Amino acid sequence: PASTPLTTVVDTTVPDTLKVGLEQDTGRSDTDLITQDGQLHIEGQESGSTLEYSIDNGKTWTNSFVPKAGENTVSVRQVDAAGNPS
């Protein structure tokens, strides 16, 4: 018997860069990046991708970010369904 044809898709396209900001900037102005609520507002996530966070300038990535009191620096990227990171 003949084999069934196999159709594959190779995806090497890097996802778009995300837009990341504070959900609520509760400081004296709405642009001072001072807040009582460290929740992030993220735009541009590709359907089917997952978010990853780094607090060490991209050396390690995790699937969550919990802000702490004081200054926080976080990088956010998306990894698409094919495994391509933004």
C-alpha positions in Angstrom: 0.0 0.0 0.0 1.0 3.6 -0.7 2.0 5.8 2.2 -0.1 8.8 3.2 1.4 12.2 2.1 2.8 14.3 4.9 2.5 18.0 4.8 4.7 20.1 7.1 5.2 23.8 7.8 8.7 25.1 8.8 8.4 28.3 10.8 11.6 30.2 11.3 10.0 33.7 11.6 10.8 35.5 14.8 7.6 36.9 16.5 7.1 40.6 16.7 8.6 42.5 19.7 6.0 43.0 22.5 4.9 46.4 23.9 5.3 46.2 27.7 4.3 48.8 30.3 2.7 49.1 33.6 -1.0 48.2 33.9 -1.4 51.1 36.3 1.2 53.9 36.8 0.0 55.2 40.2 2.9 57.6 40.8 2.6 61.4 40.7 2.3 61.3 36.9 1.1 58.6 34.5 4.5 58.3 33.0 6.9 58.2 35.9 6.9 54.3 36.1 6.2 54.5 39.8 3.4 52.3 41.0 1.8 50.5 43.9 0.7 47.7 41.4 3.5 46.0 39.5 1.2 44.2 37.1 2.5 44.5 33.5 0.4 45.4 30.5 1.5 43.5 27.4 0.4 44.0 23.8 1.3 42.2 20.6 1.3 38.6 21.8 1.0 36.2 18.8 -1.8 33.7 19.1 -0.4 30.4 20.4 2.7 31.9 21.9 3.9 31.8 25.5 5.4 34.7 27.5 8.7 34.5 29.3 10.3 36.9 31.7 13.9 37.6 32.6 15.2 39.7 35.6 18.9 39.1 34.8 19.2 40.7 31.4 18.2 37.6 29.4 20.5 35.1 31.0 17.6 33.0 32.3 13.9 33.0 31.4 10.9 31.9 33.4 7.1 31.7 32.8 6.2 34.2 35.5 7.2 37.6 37.0 6.5 38.7 40.5 7.5 42.3 41.2 9.1 43.1 44.5 9.2 46.3 46.5 11.8 48.7 45.1 13.2 49.0 41.6 12.4 46.2 39.2 13.9 45.5 35.8 12.2 42.9 33.7 12.6 41.7 30.0 9.6 40.1 28.4 9.6 38.0 25.3 7.2 35.7 23.5 8.0 32.2 22.1 5.8 31.2 19.3 4.4 27.7 18.7 7.4 26.7 16.6 9.8 27.7 19.5 11.0 31.0 17.9 11.7 33.6 20.6 11.0 37.3 20.0 
